[in-house]
Amino acid sequence: MSGGRLIDRVRGAQSRLRSTGTTGIPGAAGAIGGGGTLGQEFEQVKKDLHNELIESLDFEQVGNTPREELAQRLRSTLTERVEARQLPLNRMERERLVEEILDNILGLGPLEPLLRDPEVSDIMINGPRVVFVERKGRLMKTNVTFNDNKHLLQIIERIVAAVGRRVDEQNPMVDARMSDGSRFNAIIPPCALDGPCVSIRRFGTIPITAEDLVALGSCPRPILEVMRGAVRSRLNCIISGGTGSGKTTLLNVLSSFIPEGERIITIEDSAELQMQQNHVVRLETRPMNLEGRGEITQRDLVKNCLRMRPDRIILGEIRGGEAIDMLTAMNTGHDGSLATVHANNSRDALARFETMVGIGMPNMGDKSIRETIARALDVIIQQERLTDGSRRIMSVTEVTGMEGPVITTQDIFVFEQRTIDEHGKVRGAFRATGVRPRFSARLASNGIRLSPELFRFEMEV
């Protein structure tokens, strides 16, 4: 956070304190228990100390002091004031009191403990009193709360202001990328009927590797070896799946197979990809401004990147008219491209492409659209989040061409769900279908020879 933004926040809080007796940034029940054992007395003490600290701050100190140094000074001041009050709190409770006040002044209030938790992958706020998180693939309700809609809205405004966005009744929906790379979405009243709603998709600082996928049971090694060969041999691969199925994670893993020395251009609505190579150009869309101008779409970026001499184009998610530009690029020398699409299976993914190409080229006939898709795409990898929270590759499908007006495909690998055990874990088996893919010849021409055993394996999980 810049010194200017923090000064603005302190000015506003001091103004509210003098006019109403409150900073307008009240304490909230924290992740440890909030209104439980410490209850109202704890919350009142927190509000009092918060107001005292806000009143004592001077703008010069806030503006000229690095954030970490300022946090340490405020922590020391707060600790002294807590000790001076001789509150009936143990050491852990005193530390919690200090940290929650600091989180409200310098950070994102009740969200801070969740953002610091490395096991939290998603945060979902359904109004000020209901906060869910996803940990290890499972959704669970937390005891984190905000005081009211106003408090939650203030936290939302802090987040969007930091990235130059705005949310209000005229613009009640907003997407943003937070400073740590997390994907942020908020929708507020009047569209959200039960109070402001927030979704935060977090991404680990250490990318998941191919070996991690094997260890997690998401992808067995034989499938991984075939995908590695496909990427290195510059096949065009699409990852299909639903929201939260792990498409971006798998896309990161597949992109890690791209050899060094190739120029990679990534295009995303909100930057999430974590490329490991040295020669990477990252492009991100831009929404229109408040006057309705200045929007830069994925389609604009796809068209522009073709003039930037890419060896590989990676599109975070194909969702509209950019599909035709991406397919055209794949068919005109930009092979080895990677992208994701929202679909429930490989046939649905092809149908989605038809729809999206139709959006971009409304005068193009159905057969021409399908021929373009069939020529461009080589492999569709279906990813799914199962009922136990695990993510698995459900199928690897080769696009083989056209038969009459129909795009033809063949499954190379599939996952078969067989049961759910007494612990709620999904049990099944990865297996090869016995079909040797036609692209094996292309891999062989690139010096990658696949063992016949890869296409006869079965592994229970």
Order of alpha helices (4+ residues) and beta strands (2+ residues): alpha-alpha-alpha-alpha-alpha-alpha-beta-beta-beta-alpha-beta-beta-beta-alpha-alpha-beta-alpha-beta-beta-alpha-beta-alpha-beta-alpha-alpha-beta-beta-beta-beta-alpha-beta
